[in-house]
Amino acid sequence: MKPTISSLKFAHDFGIRHFDVLKKIRSFKCSDEFNQRNFSLVEYVDQKGQKRPMYKITQQGFTFLISRTRGRINDQYVEMYIRAFEEMAQQIAHEEQSLYTQLNKATLEYMLADQGASHAGRNLQFLGKIAKPLLRQRILDIMEQLQLKLPFDDE
């Protein structure tokens, strides 16, 4: 996932008509690969409830677009956007890292549970086939020793 800005927000923040931003993006003579990777055509619903075209623009697309936009674009805005893109990228990386950490933890817990189940199975087999019969016989032997021995006279 890459951080993006919409062409609508770009137009609004830089005081340019959205129509002109769309026209500018469509006029780029970049490779199809660059355009597809950095300018994704999507739709949004306007205030009248109608679907309208809009682009999702990556940081590279933003840099390309800003370098080809005429007019008074404040350098502070450009700097602000560059920082915003970097912060979005860091946040996405952190979220992905967090997901990888969760995946690793869950995988480890699964492996330990699986290993524990295997040990439990072996233990049950030992208890059922070997230990239980031995313990049962020991109990019977002790119970026999506890029985009162009554003397019988054969006379």
N, C-alpha and C positions, 0 to 999 in steps of 0.2 A: 504494500500500500504506500502510495506517495502522497505527500501533502499537495493540495491544490487550492486554487482560488477560482471563483467563477468569473466569467467575462462580464457578467452583470455587476459584480462587486468592483472589479477593476474599473469599469466605466464610471461607476458612481464615485469611487474614491479619487479618481484622477480627473473628474469633471469632463468626461468625454461621453458623447452619445453612444449608447449600447450598439445601435445600428452601425456606427462607424467602427467600433471595435470588431464586430462580427465581419464587416467588410474587409478590414485590415487583415484579420486572421485568414480569411478565405483567399486573399490575394498573395499570401506567402508562396514563394517558389521553392520551398524546402522539399526535401525528399518525403515521400509518403510515410516512410518509417518514422522520421522525426515528427511529422505532423500527427500521426496516429498515437505516438508515444507521449506527446506533450500537449495536444489539443483534442480533448474528447468531446464530441458533439453530444449534448444531452438536451432535454427539454425541461422547462419550468412552467408553472402556471402563473400568468400575470394577474393583475388586480381585477381584470374583467372575467377571469376564469378561463381564459384561452391559453392553449399550449403555445409556447414560443421557444425558439432555439437559443441555446446558450452553450458556451464551452467551459469545460473544467480544464484549467491551465496548470501545468506543473511548474516547478521553479525554473527549469530550463526554458520552458515556454514563456514564462513571465519575463525572463531576462531577454529572450529574443523579441518579444512583443514590445517591451519598454524601450529597447534599443531602436525600434522602428516607429516609435510614436512621436509625432511632432507636437509642438505646443509647449506650454509651460508646465513641465512636470517637475515638481519640487524634489530635489535630491534627498531631502529628509524623508519623503514618502517612500522613495525607492529603498533607502536604507532601512526604513521601518519594515517594509515588506520582506526584504532579504532576511532580517532578523526573525520575522514571523515564520517564514518558511523553515529556517533552521530550528526554531523552537518546535514547530509541528513535526519535523523529521525526528527530533530527539524524543518527543512524546510518543510517536509511533514506535520508534526503536525500543523505548522503555516498556511499552505495552506488549510488544512482541517478545521482549526478553522475559517479561513477567509470565507470559503464556508458556514460553519454553521452560521456565522454572517450574511452573505448575505441572506441565507435562512430564518433566523429569521426576518430580516428586511422586506423581500418581503412578508412573511406570515403576519406580523403585518400590512403592507400597504394594503394587500388584505382584511384582517378582517375589517380595518377601512373603506375601500371603500365599502365593503359589508354592513357594519353597516350604512354608510352614504346613500347608495342606499335605504335601508329599511326606514330610516327617511324621505328621499326625497319622497318615495312612500306614506308614511302616510301623509306628508305635502301636496302632490298633491291631495290626497283624501280629506283632510280637505278643501283645497282651492277650489276644484272643486265642492264639494257638499254643503259646508256651507258658506265659506267666499265669493265666487264669487256671489252667488245669493243675499246675504246681501248687498254686495258692489254695485251690479247692481241696486237694489231697492233704495239704498241711492242716487245714481247718478240720477235716474229717479225722485225722490222726489225733489232734488235740481233743476233739470232742470224745473220741474213744477213750482217751486217757482220763477224761473227766467222769466217765461213767463209773458208778459205784460198782465195786466188785463184791458181789454178795456170795458168801460161801454156801455151797450146797452140801448137805450131808446125804450121803448115799446109804446111810444106815437105816 
